[in-house]
Amino acid sequence: MKSSDYKQLIVWHKAMDLVVEVYSLVKLLPKEELYSLSDQMRRACINSI
């Protein structure tokens, strides 16, 4: 498997959809959550890729 072949996988596309969804949800959180819950959510979804 070439290094660029992973982008053909369905699981990679689903992970990218998850990242986009989490980032859009994080924008709806209150500003006081900016460096706690929202940061943790972003890191968790990025680690899923």
mmCIF entry with sequence, helices, sheets and N, C-alpha, C, O atoms, coordinates in Angstrom:
data_MODEL
# 
_entry.id   MODEL 
# 
_entity.id                         1 
_entity.type                       polymer 
_entity.pdbx_number_of_molecules   1 
# 
_entity_poly.entity_id                      1 
_entity_poly.type                           'polypeptide(L)' 
_entity_poly.nstd_linkage                   no 
_entity_poly.nstd_monomer                   no 
_entity_poly.pdbx_seq_one_letter_code       MKSSDYKQLIVWHKAMDLVVEVYSLVKLLPKEELYSLSDQMRRACINSI 
_entity_poly.pdbx_seq_one_letter_code_can   MKSSDYKQLIVWHKAMDLVVEVYSLVKLLPKEELYSLSDQMRRACINSI 
_entity_poly.pdbx_strand_id                 A 
# 
loop_
_entity_poly_seq.entity_id 
_entity_poly_seq.num 
_entity_poly_seq.mon_id 
_entity_poly_seq.hetero 
1 1  MET n 
1 2  LYS n 
1 3  SER n 
1 4  SER n 
1 5  ASP n 
1 6  TYR n 
1 7  LYS n 
1 8  GLN n 
1 9  LEU n 
1 10 ILE n 
1 11 VAL n 
1 12 TRP n 
1 13 HIS n 
1 14 LYS n 
1 15 ALA n 
1 16 MET n 
1 17 ASP n 
1 18 LEU n 
1 19 VAL n 
1 20 VAL n 
1 21 GLU n 
1 22 VAL n 
1 23 TYR n 
1 24 SER n 
1 25 LEU n 
1 26 VAL n 
1 27 LYS n 
1 28 LEU n 
1 29 LEU n 
1 30 PRO n 
1 31 LYS n 
1 32 GLU n 
1 33 GLU n 
1 34 LEU n 
1 35 TYR n 
1 36 SER n 
1 37 LEU n 
1 38 SER n 
1 39 ASP n 
1 40 GLN n 
1 41 MET n 
1 42 ARG n 
1 43 ARG n 
1 44 ALA n 
1 45 CYS n 
1 46 ILE n 
1 47 ASN n 
1 48 SER n 
1 49 ILE n 
# 
_struct_asym.id          A 
_struct_asym.entity_id   1 
# 
loop_
_struct_conf.conf_type_id 
_struct_conf.id 
_struct_conf.pdbx_PDB_helix_id 
_struct_conf.beg_label_comp_id 
_struct_conf.beg_label_asym_id 
_struct_conf.beg_label_seq_id 
_struct_conf.pdbx_beg_PDB_ins_code 
_struct_conf.end_label_comp_id 
_struct_conf.end_label_asym_id 
_struct_conf.end_label_seq_id 
_struct_conf.pdbx_end_PDB_ins_code 
_struct_conf.beg_auth_comp_id 
_struct_conf.beg_auth_asym_id 
_struct_conf.beg_auth_seq_id 
_struct_conf.end_auth_comp_id 
_struct_conf.end_auth_asym_id 
_struct_conf.end_auth_seq_id 
_struct_conf.pdbx_PDB_helix_class 
_struct_conf.details 
_struct_conf.pdbx_PDB_helix_length 
HELX_P HELX_P1 AA1 ASP A 5  ? GLN A 8  ? ASP A 5  GLN A 8  5 ? 4  
HELX_P HELX_P2 AA2 ILE A 10 ? VAL A 26 ? ILE A 10 VAL A 26 1 ? 17 
HELX_P HELX_P3 AA3 LYS A 31 ? GLU A 33 ? LYS A 31 GLU A 33 5 ? 3  
HELX_P HELX_P4 AA4 LEU A 37 ? ILE A 46 ? LEU A 37 ILE A 46 1 ? 10 
# 
_struct_conf_type.id          HELX_P 
_struct_conf_type.criteria    ? 
_struct_conf_type.reference   ? 
# 
loop_
_atom_site.group_PDB 
_atom_site.id 
_atom_site.type_symbol 
_atom_site.label_atom_id 
_atom_site.label_alt_id 
_atom_site.label_comp_id 
_atom_site.label_asym_id 
_atom_site.label_entity_id 
_atom_site.label_seq_id 
_atom_site.pdbx_PDB_ins_code 
_atom_site.Cartn_x 
_atom_site.Cartn_y 
_atom_site.Cartn_z 
_atom_site.occupancy 
_atom_site.B_iso_or_equiv 
_atom_site.pdbx_formal_charge 
_atom_site.auth_seq_id 
_atom_site.auth_comp_id 
_atom_site.auth_asym_id 
_atom_site.auth_atom_id 
_atom_site.pdbx_PDB_model_num 
ATOM 1   N N  . MET A 1 1  ? 0.849   -1.184 0.000  1.00 0.00 ? 1  MET A N  1 
ATOM 2   C CA . MET A 1 1  ? 0.000   0.000  0.000  1.00 0.00 ? 1  MET A CA 1 
ATOM 3   C C  . MET A 1 1  ? 0.889   1.239  0.000  1.00 0.00 ? 1  MET A C  1 
ATOM 4   O O  . MET A 1 1  ? 1.731   1.415  0.881  1.00 0.00 ? 1  MET A O  1 
ATOM 5   N N  . LYS A 1 2  ? 0.693   2.078  -0.983 1.00 0.00 ? 2  LYS A N  1 
ATOM 6   C CA . LYS A 1 2  ? 1.444   3.328  -1.045 1.00 0.00 ? 2  LYS A CA 1 
ATOM 7   C C  . LYS A 1 2  ? 0.959   4.271  0.049  1.00 0.00 ? 2  LYS A C  1 
ATOM 8   O O  . LYS A 1 2  ? -0.137  4.115  0.587  1.00 0.00 ? 2  LYS A O  1 
ATOM 9   N N  . SER A 1 3  ? 1.794   5.245  0.365  1.00 0.00 ? 3  SER A N  1 
ATOM 10  C CA . SER A 1 3  ? 1.430   6.179  1.433  1.00 0.00 ? 3  SER A CA 1 
ATOM 11  C C  . SER A 1 3  ? 0.216   7.033  1.072  1.00 0.00 ? 3  SER A C  1 
ATOM 12  O O  . SER A 1 3  ? -0.464  7.529  1.970  1.00 0.00 ? 3  SER A O  1 
ATOM 13  N N  . SER A 1 4  ? -0.069  7.216  -0.198 1.00 0.00 ? 4  SER A N  1 
ATOM 14  C CA . SER A 1 4  ? -1.223  8.030  -0.590 1.00 0.00 ? 4  SER A CA 1 
ATOM 15  C C  . SER A 1 4  ? -2.497  7.204  -0.736 1.00 0.00 ? 4  SER A C  1 
ATOM 16  O O  . SER A 1 4  ? -3.579  7.765  -0.911 1.00 0.00 ? 4  SER A O  1 
ATOM 17  N N  . ASP A 1 5  ? -2.381  5.879  -0.666 1.00 0.00 ? 5  ASP A N  1 
ATOM 18  C CA . ASP A 1 5  ? -3.542  5.009  -0.841 1.00 0.00 ? 5  ASP A CA 1 
ATOM 19  C C  . ASP A 1 5  ? -4.543  5.091  0.313  1.00 0.00 ? 5  ASP A C  1 
ATOM 20  O O  . ASP A 1 5  ? -5.714  4.759  0.129  1.00 0.00 ? 5  ASP A O  1 
ATOM 21  N N  . TYR A 1 6  ? -4.109  5.523  1.490  1.00 0.00 ? 6  TYR A N  1 
ATOM 22  C CA . TYR A 1 6  ? -5.018  5.586  2.630  1.00 0.00 ? 6  TYR A CA 1 
ATOM 23  C C  . TYR A 1 6  ? -6.181  6.547  2.374  1.00 0.00 ? 6  TYR A C  1 
ATOM 24  O O  . TYR A 1 6  ? -7.251  6.398  2.964  1.00 0.00 ? 6  TYR A O  1 
ATOM 25  N N  . LYS A 1 7  ? -5.977  7.511  1.515  1.00 0.00 ? 7  LYS A N  1 
ATOM 26  C CA . LYS A 1 7  ? -7.041  8.477  1.220  1.00 0.00 ? 7  LYS A CA 1 
ATOM 27  C C  . LYS A 1 7  ? -8.164  7.854  0.401  1.00 0.00 ? 7  LYS A C  1 
ATOM 28  O O  . LYS A 1 7  ? -9.225  8.458  0.249  1.00 0.00 ? 7  LYS A O  1 
ATOM 29  N N  . GLN A 1 8  ? -7.946  6.669  -0.121 1.00 0.00 ? 8  GLN A N  1 
ATOM 30  C CA . GLN A 1 8  ? -8.967  5.943  -0.864 1.00 0.00 ? 8  GLN A CA 1 
ATOM 31  C C  . GLN A 1 8  ? -9.881  5.150  0.074  1.00 0.00 ? 8  GLN A C  1 
ATOM 32  O O  . GLN A 1 8  ? -10.952 4.709  -0.342 1.00 0.00 ? 8  GLN A O  1 
ATOM 33  N N  . LEU A 1 9  ? -9.476  4.965  1.323  1.00 0.00 ? 9  LEU A N  1 
ATOM 34  C CA . LEU A 1 9  ? -10.219 4.134  2.262  1.00 0.00 ? 9  LEU A CA 1 
ATOM 35  C C  . LEU A 1 9  ? -11.472 4.841  2.763  1.00 0.00 ? 9  LEU A C  1 
ATOM 36  O O  . LEU A 1 9  ? -11.462 6.049  3.000  1.00 0.00 ? 9  LEU A O  1 
ATOM 37  N N  . ILE A 1 10 ? -12.536 4.090  2.921  1.00 0.00 ? 10 ILE A N  1 
ATOM 38  C CA . ILE A 1 10 ? -13.794 4.622  3.434  1.00 0.00 ? 10 ILE A CA 1 
ATOM 39  C C  . ILE A 1 10 ? -13.608 5.132  4.861  1.00 0.00 ? 10 ILE A C  1 
ATOM 40  O O  . ILE A 1 10 ? -14.151 6.174  5.229  1.00 0.00 ? 10 ILE A O  1 
ATOM 41  N N  . VAL A 1 11 ? -12.847 4.401  5.653  1.00 0.00 ? 11 VAL A N  1 
ATOM 42  C CA . VAL A 1 11 ? -12.640 4.798  7.050  1.00 0.00 ? 11 VAL A CA 1 
ATOM 43  C C  . VAL A 1 11 ? -11.941 6.160  7.136  1.00 0.00 ? 11 VAL A C  1 
ATOM 44  O O  . VAL A 1 11 ? -12.223 6.935  8.050  1.00 0.00 ? 11 VAL A O  1 
ATOM 45  N N  . TRP A 1 12 ? -11.041 6.459  6.205  1.00 0.00 ? 12 TRP A N  1 
ATOM 46  C CA . TRP A 1 12 ? -10.375 7.755  6.208  1.00 0.00 ? 12 TRP A CA 1 
ATOM 47  C C  . TRP A 1 12 ? -11.383 8.864  5.914  1.00 0.00 ? 12 TRP A C  1 
ATOM 48  O O  . TRP A 1 12 ? -11.343 9.922  6.543  1.00 0.00 ? 12 TRP A O  1 
ATOM 49  N N  . HIS A 1 13 ? -12.281 8.629  4.965  1.00 0.00 ? 13 HIS A N  1 
ATOM 50  C CA . HIS A 1 13 ? -13.310 9.620  4.624  1.00 0.00 ? 13 HIS A CA 1 
ATOM 51  C C  . HIS A 1 13 ? -14.253 9.842  5.804  1.00 0.00 ? 13 HIS A C  1 
ATOM 52  O O  . HIS A 1 13 ? -14.654 10.975 6.068  1.00 0.00 ? 13 HIS A O  1 
ATOM 53  N N  . LYS A 1 14 ? -14.609 8.781  6.512  1.00 0.00 ? 14 LYS A N  1 
ATOM 54  C CA . LYS A 1 14 ? -15.481 8.918  7.683  1.00 0.00 ? 14 LYS A CA 1 
ATOM 55  C C  . LYS A 1 14 ? -14.777 9.681  8.802  1.00 0.00 ? 14 LYS A C  1 
ATOM 56  O O  . LYS A 1 14 ? -15.402 10.483 9.496  1.00 0.00 ? 14 LYS A O  1 
ATOM 57  N N  . ALA A 1 15 ? -13.488 9.435  8.977  1.00 0.00 ? 15 ALA A N  1 
ATOM 58  C CA . ALA A 1 15 ? -12.718 10.165 9.993  1.00 0.00 ? 15 ALA A CA 1 
ATOM 59  C C  . ALA A 1 15 ? -12.646 11.648 9.650  1.00 0.00 ? 15 ALA A C  1 
ATOM 60  O O  . ALA A 1 15 ? -12.752 12.491 10.541 1.00 0.00 ? 15 ALA A O  1 
ATOM 61  N N  . MET A 1 16 ? -12.469 11.975 8.388  1.00 0.00 ? 16 MET A N  1 
ATOM 62  C CA . MET A 1 16 ? -12.434 13.374 7.979  1.00 0.00 ? 16 MET A CA 1 
ATOM 63  C C  . MET A 1 16 ? -13.793 14.040 8.184  1.00 0.00 ? 16 MET A C  1 
ATOM 64  O O  . MET A 1 16 ? -13.862 15.206 8.572  1.00 0.00 ? 16 MET A O  1 
ATOM 65  N N  . ASP A 1 17 ? -14.871 13.303 7.924  1.00 0.00 ? 17 ASP A N  1 
ATOM 66  C CA . ASP A 1 17 ? -16.219 13.827 8.187  1.00 0.00 ? 17 ASP A CA 1 
ATOM 67  C C  . ASP A 1 17 ? -16.393 14.118 9.678  1.00 0.00 ? 17 ASP A C  1 
ATOM 68  O O  . ASP A 1 17 ? -16.992 15.124 10.059 1.00 0.00 ? 17 ASP A O  1 
ATOM 69  N N  . LEU A 1 18 ? -15.860 13.223 10.518 1.00 0.00 ? 18 LEU A N  1 
ATOM 70  C CA . LEU A 1 18 ? -15.927 13.419 11.965 1.00 0.00 ? 18 LEU A CA 1 
ATOM 71  C C  . LEU A 1 18 ? -15.181 14.681 12.380 1.00 0.00 ? 18 LEU A C  1 
ATOM 72  O O  . LEU A 1 18 ? -15.677 15.460 13.194 1.00 0.00 ? 18 LEU A O  1 
ATOM 73  N N  . VAL A 1 19 ? -14.006 14.880 11.828 1.00 0.00 ? 19 VAL A N  1 
ATOM 74  C CA . VAL A 1 19 ? -13.219 16.074 12.154 1.00 0.00 ? 19 VAL A CA 1 
ATOM 75  C C  . VAL A 1 19 ? -13.978 17.341 11.793 1.00 0.00 ? 19 VAL A C  1 
ATOM 76  O O  . VAL A 1 19 ? -14.032 18.282 12.585 1.00 0.00 ? 19 VAL A O  1 
ATOM 77  N N  . VAL A 1 20 ? -14.557 17.371 10.615 1.00 0.00 ? 20 VAL A N  1 
ATOM 78  C CA . VAL A 1 20 ? -15.310 18.546 10.168 1.00 0.00 ? 20 VAL A CA 1 
ATOM 79  C C  . VAL A 1 20 ? -16.504 18.789 11.095 1.00 0.00 ? 20 VAL A C  1 
ATOM 80  O O  . VAL A 1 20 ? -16.777 19.929 11.472 1.00 0.00 ? 20 VAL A O  1 
ATOM 81  N N  . GLU A 1 21 ? -17.205 17.734 11.455 1.00 0.00 ? 21 GLU A N  1 
ATOM 82  C CA . GLU A 1 21 ? -18.377 17.857 12.335 1.00 0.00 ? 21 GLU A CA 1 
ATOM 83  C C  . GLU A 1 21 ? -17.988 18.362 13.724 1.00 0.00 ? 21 GLU A C  1 
ATOM 84  O O  . GLU A 1 21 ? -18.646 19.247 14.273 1.00 0.00 ? 21 GLU A O  1 
ATOM 85  N N  . VAL A 1 22 ? -16.924 17.802 14.288 1.00 0.00 ? 22 VAL A N  1 
ATOM 86  C CA . VAL A 1 22 ? -16.484 18.232 15.625 1.00 0.00 ? 22 VAL A CA 1 
ATOM 87  C C  . VAL A 1 22 ? -16.047 19.688 15.602 1.00 0.00 ? 22 VAL A C  1 
ATOM 88  O O  . VAL A 1 22 ? -16.395 20.451 16.503 1.00 0.00 ? 22 VAL A O  1 
ATOM 89  N N  . TYR A 1 23 ? -15.296 20.080 14.596 1.00 0.00 ? 23 TYR A N  1 
ATOM 90  C CA . TYR A 1 23 ? -14.851 21.472 14.517 1.00 0.00 ? 23 TYR A CA 1 
ATOM 91  C C  . TYR A 1 23 ? -16.026 22.441 14.391 1.00 0.00 ? 23 TYR A C  1 
ATOM 92  O O  . TYR A 1 23 ? -15.986 23.540 14.945 1.00 0.00 ? 23 TYR A O  1 
ATOM 93  N N  . SER A 1 24 ? -17.065 22.042 13.672 1.00 0.00 ? 24 SER A N  1 
ATOM 94  C CA . SER A 1 24 ? -18.226 22.924 13.569 1.00 0.00 ? 24 SER A CA 1 
ATOM 95  C C  . SER A 1 24 ? -19.004 22.972 14.880 1.00 0.00 ? 24 SER A C  1 
ATOM 96  O O  . SER A 1 24 ? -19.561 24.013 15.227 1.00 0.00 ? 24 SER A O  1 
ATOM 97  N N  . LEU A 1 25 ? -19.050 21.864 15.611 1.00 0.00 ? 25 LEU A N  1 
ATOM 98  C CA . LEU A 1 25 ? -19.721 21.856 16.910 1.00 0.00 ? 25 LEU A CA 1 
ATOM 99  C C  . LEU A 1 25 ? -18.949 22.656 17.954 1.00 0.00 ? 25 LEU A C  1 
ATOM 100 O O  . LEU A 1 25 ? -19.549 23.310 18.807 1.00 0.00 ? 25 LEU A O  1 
ATOM 101 N N  . VAL A 1 26 ? -17.631 22.606 17.888 1.00 0.00 ? 26 VAL A N  1 
ATOM 102 C CA . VAL A 1 26 ? -16.795 23.338 18.840 1.00 0.00 ? 26 VAL A CA 1 
ATOM 103 C C  . VAL A 1 26 ? -17.051 24.841 18.729 1.00 0.00 ? 26 VAL A C  1 
ATOM 104 O O  . VAL A 1 26 ? -17.001 25.560 19.727 1.00 0.00 ? 26 VAL A O  1 
ATOM 105 N N  . LYS A 1 27 ? -17.322 25.303 17.528 1.00 0.00 ? 27 LYS A N  1 
ATOM 106 C CA . LYS A 1 27 ? -17.599 26.737 17.333 1.00 0.00 ? 27 LYS A CA 1 
ATOM 107 C C  . LYS A 1 27 ? -18.858 27.184 18.070 1.00 0.00 ? 27 LYS A C  1 
ATOM 108 O O  . LYS A 1 27 ? -19.023 28.373 18.341 1.00 0.00 ? 27 LYS A O  1 
ATOM 109 N N  . LEU A 1 28 ? -19.740 26.252 18.395 1.00 0.00 ? 28 LEU A N  1 
ATOM 110 C CA . LEU A 1 28 ? -20.991 26.587 19.080 1.00 0.00 ? 28 LEU A CA 1 
ATOM 111 C C  . LEU A 1 28 ? -20.835 26.626 20.601 1.00 0.00 ? 28 LEU A C  1 
ATOM 112 O O  . LEU A 1 28 ? -21.729 27.098 21.302 1.00 0.00 ? 28 LEU A O  1 
ATOM 113 N N  . LEU A 1 29 ? -19.715 26.138 21.108 1.00 0.00 ? 29 LEU A N  1 
ATOM 114 C CA . LEU A 1 29 ? -19.501 26.117 22.558 1.00 0.00 ? 29 LEU A CA 1 
ATOM 115 C C  . LEU A 1 29 ? -19.245 27.527 23.079 1.00 0.00 ? 29 LEU A C  1 
ATOM 116 O O  . LEU A 1 29 ? -18.772 28.390 22.339 1.00 0.00 ? 29 LEU A O  1 
ATOM 117 N N  . PRO A 1 30 ? -19.558 27.760 24.351 1.00 0.00 ? 30 PRO A N  1 
ATOM 118 C CA . PRO A 1 30 ? -19.278 29.081 24.935 1.00 0.00 ? 30 PRO A CA 1 
ATOM 119 C C  . PRO A 1 30 ? -17.775 29.377 24.960 1.00 0.00 ? 30 PRO A C  1 
ATOM 120 O O  . PRO A 1 30 ? -16.956 28.459 24.986 1.00 0.00 ? 30 PRO A O  1 
ATOM 121 N N  . LYS A 1 31 ? -17.431 30.635 24.953 1.00 0.00 ? 31 LYS A N  1 
ATOM 122 C CA . LYS A 1 31 ? -16.025 31.054 24.919 1.00 0.00 ? 31 LYS A CA 1 
ATOM 123 C C  . LYS A 1 31 ? -15.230 30.551 26.120 1.00 0.00 ? 31 LYS A C  1 
ATOM 124 O O  . LYS A 1 31 ? -14.026 30.327 26.003 1.00 0.00 ? 31 LYS A O  1 
ATOM 125 N N  . GLU A 1 32 ? -15.873 30.368 27.268 1.00 0.00 ? 32 GLU A N  1 
ATOM 126 C CA . GLU A 1 32 ? -15.131 29.898 28.441 1.00 0.00 ? 32 GLU A CA 1 
ATOM 127 C C  . GLU A 1 32 ? -14.665 28.442 28.290 1.00 0.00 ? 32 GLU A C  1 
ATOM 128 O O  . GLU A 1 32 ? -13.827 27.967 29.056 1.00 0.00 ? 32 GLU A O  1 
ATOM 129 N N  . GLU A 1 33 ? -15.215 27.753 27.305 1.00 0.00 ? 33 GLU A N  1 
ATOM 130 C CA . GLU A 1 33 ? -14.799 26.377 27.047 1.00 0.00 ? 33 GLU A CA 1 
ATOM 131 C C  . GLU A 1 33 ? -13.689 26.302 25.992 1.00 0.00 ? 33 GLU A C  1 
ATOM 132 O O  . GLU A 1 33 ? -13.276 25.210 25.601 1.00 0.00 ? 33 GLU A O  1 
ATOM 133 N N  . LEU A 1 34 ? -13.213 27.450 25.538 1.00 0.00 ? 34 LEU A N  1 
ATOM 134 C CA . LEU A 1 34 ? -12.267 27.503 24.436 1.00 0.00 ? 34 LEU A CA 1 
ATOM 135 C C  . LEU A 1 34 ? -11.011 26.670 24.693 1.00 0.00 ? 34 LEU A C  1 
ATOM 136 O O  . LEU A 1 34 ? -10.540 25.979 23.790 1.00 0.00 ? 34 LEU A O  1 
ATOM 137 N N  . TYR A 1 35 ? -10.468 26.723 25.893 1.00 0.00 ? 35 TYR A N  1 
ATOM 138 C CA . TYR A 1 35 ? -9.196  26.046 26.154 1.00 0.00 ? 35 TYR A CA 1 
ATOM 139 C C  . TYR A 1 35 ? -9.359  24.792 26.996 1.00 0.00 ? 35 TYR A C  1 
ATOM 140 O O  . TYR A 1 35 ? -8.362  24.232 27.452 1.00 0.00 ? 35 TYR A O  1 
ATOM 141 N N  . SER A 1 36 ? -10.557 24.344 27.212 1.00 0.00 ? 36 SER A N  1 
ATOM 142 C CA . SER A 1 36 ? -10.721 23.115 27.989 1.00 0.00 ? 36 SER A CA 1 
ATOM 143 C C  . SER A 1 36 ? -11.452 22.061 27.159 1.00 0.00 ? 36 SER A C  1 
ATOM 144 O O  . SER A 1 36 ? -10.812 21.227 26.519 1.00 0.00 ? 36 SER A O  1 
ATOM 145 N N  . LEU A 1 37 ? -12.752 22.090 27.163 1.00 0.00 ? 37 LEU A N  1 
ATOM 146 C CA . LEU A 1 37 ? -13.536 21.069 26.476 1.00 0.00 ? 37 LEU A CA 1 
ATOM 147 C C  . LEU A 1 37 ? -13.330 21.102 24.965 1.00 0.00 ? 37 LEU A C  1 
ATOM 148 O O  . LEU A 1 37 ? -13.146 20.052 24.348 1.00 0.00 ? 37 LEU A O  1 
ATOM 149 N N  . SER A 1 38 ? -13.358 22.266 24.372 1.00 0.00 ? 38 SER A N  1 
ATOM 150 C CA . SER A 1 38 ? -13.227 22.343 22.909 1.00 0.00 ? 38 SER A CA 1 
ATOM 151 C C  . SER A 1 38 ? -11.849 21.875 22.454 1.00 0.00 ? 38 SER A C  1 
ATOM 152 O O  . SER A 1 38 ? -11.733 21.197 21.433 1.00 0.00 ? 38 SER A O  1 
ATOM 153 N N  . ASP A 1 39 ? -10.812 22.226 23.195 1.00 0.00 ? 39 ASP A N  1 
ATOM 154 C CA . ASP A 1 39 ? -9.466  21.789 22.849 1.00 0.00 ? 39 ASP A CA 1 
ATOM 155 C C  . ASP A 1 39 ? -9.349  20.267 22.945 1.00 0.00 ? 39 ASP A C  1 
ATOM 156 O O  . ASP A 1 39 ? -8.732  19.630 22.092 1.00 0.00 ? 39 ASP A O  1 
ATOM 157 N N  . GLN A 1 40 ? -9.934  19.704 23.968 1.00 0.00 ? 40 GLN A N  1 
ATOM 158 C CA . GLN A 1 40 ? -9.918  18.253 24.148 1.00 0.00 ? 40 GLN A CA 1 
ATOM 159 C C  . GLN A 1 40 ? -10.689 17.557 23.020 1.00 0.00 ? 40 GLN A C  1 
ATOM 160 O O  . GLN A 1 40 ? -10.254 16.516 22.528 1.00 0.00 ? 40 GLN A O  1 
ATOM 161 N N  . MET A 1 41 ? -11.806 18.114 22.616 1.00 0.00 ? 41 MET A N  1 
ATOM 162 C CA . MET A 1 41 ? -12.599 17.534 21.528 1.00 0.00 ? 41 MET A CA 1 
ATOM 163 C C  . MET A 1 41 ? -11.833 17.559 20.210 1.00 0.00 ? 41 MET A C  1 
ATOM 164 O O  . MET A 1 41 ? -11.846 16.587 19.455 1.00 0.00 ? 41 MET A O  1 
ATOM 165 N N  . ARG A 1 42 ? -11.168 18.678 19.940 1.00 0.00 ? 42 ARG A N  1 
ATOM 166 C CA . ARG A 1 42 ? -10.384 18.777 18.699 1.00 0.00 ? 42 ARG A CA 1 
ATOM 167 C C  . ARG A 1 42 ? -9.235  17.781 18.677 1.00 0.00 ? 42 ARG A C  1 
ATOM 168 O O  . ARG A 1 42 ? -8.998  17.116 17.669 1.00 0.00 ? 42 ARG A O  1 
ATOM 169 N N  . ARG A 1 43 ? -8.520  17.680 19.801 1.00 0.00 ? 43 ARG A N  1 
ATOM 170 C CA . ARG A 1 43 ? -7.410  16.725 19.856 1.00 0.00 ? 43 ARG A CA 1 
ATOM 171 C C  . ARG A 1 43 ? -7.892  15.297 19.705 1.00 0.00 ? 43 ARG A C  1 
ATOM 172 O O  . ARG A 1 43 ? -7.222  14.490 19.061 1.00 0.00 ? 43 ARG A O  1 
ATOM 173 N N  . ALA A 1 44 ? -9.045  14.963 20.286 1.00 0.00 ? 44 ALA A N  1 
ATOM 174 C CA . ALA A 1 44 ? -9.567  13.605 20.191 1.00 0.00 ? 44 ALA A CA 1 
ATOM 175 C C  . ALA A 1 44 ? -9.951  13.243 18.760 1.00 0.00 ? 44 ALA A C  1 
ATOM 176 O O  . ALA A 1 44 ? -9.695  12.123 18.319 1.00 0.00 ? 44 ALA A O  1 
ATOM 177 N N  . CYS A 1 45 ? -10.553 14.162 18.039 1.00 0.00 ? 45 CYS A N  1 
ATOM 178 C CA . CYS A 1 45 ? -10.949 13.831 16.667 1.00 0.00 ? 45 CYS A CA 1 
ATOM 179 C C  . CYS A 1 45 ? -9.744  13.793 15.737 1.00 0.00 ? 45 CYS A C  1 
ATOM 180 O O  . CYS A 1 45 ? -9.728  13.003 14.793 1.00 0.00 ? 45 CYS A O  1 
ATOM 181 N N  . ILE A 1 46 ? -8.751  14.614 15.975 1.00 0.00 ? 46 ILE A N  1 
ATOM 182 C CA . ILE A 1 46 ? -7.541  14.576 15.151 1.00 0.00 ? 46 ILE A CA 1 
ATOM 183 C C  . ILE A 1 46 ? -6.796  13.262 15.366 1.00 0.00 ? 46 ILE A C  1 
ATOM 184 O O  . ILE A 1 46 ? -6.216  12.716 14.428 1.00 0.00 ? 46 ILE A O  1 
ATOM 185 N N  . ASN A 1 47 ? -6.811  12.754 16.595 1.00 0.00 ? 47 ASN A N  1 
ATOM 186 C CA . ASN A 1 47 ? -6.142  11.487 16.876 1.00 0.00 ? 47 ASN A CA 1 
ATOM 187 C C  . ASN A 1 47 ? -6.866  10.307 16.258 1.00 0.00 ? 47 ASN A C  1 
ATOM 188 O O  . ASN A 1 47 ? -6.306  9.213  16.186 1.00 0.00 ? 47 ASN A O  1 
ATOM 189 N N  . SER A 1 48 ? -8.101  10.505 15.810 1.00 0.00 ? 48 SER A N  1 
ATOM 190 C CA . SER A 1 48 ? -8.843  9.412  15.187 1.00 0.00 ? 48 SER A CA 1 
ATOM 191 C C  . SER A 1 48 ? -8.412  9.182  13.741 1.00 0.00 ? 48 SER A C  1 
ATOM 192 O O  . SER A 1 48 ? -8.739  8.156  13.143 1.00 0.00 ? 48 SER A O  1 
ATOM 193 N N  . ILE A 1 49 ? -7.681  10.139 13.189 1.00 0.00 ? 49 ILE A N  1 
ATOM 194 C CA . ILE A 1 49 ? -7.269  10.002 11.779 1.00 0.00 ? 49 ILE A CA 1 
ATOM 195 C C  . ILE A 1 49 ? -6.059  9.106  11.694 1.00 0.00 ? 49 ILE A C  1 
ATOM 196 O O  . ILE A 1 49 ? -5.550  8.858  10.600 1.00 0.00 ? 49 ILE A O  1 
# 
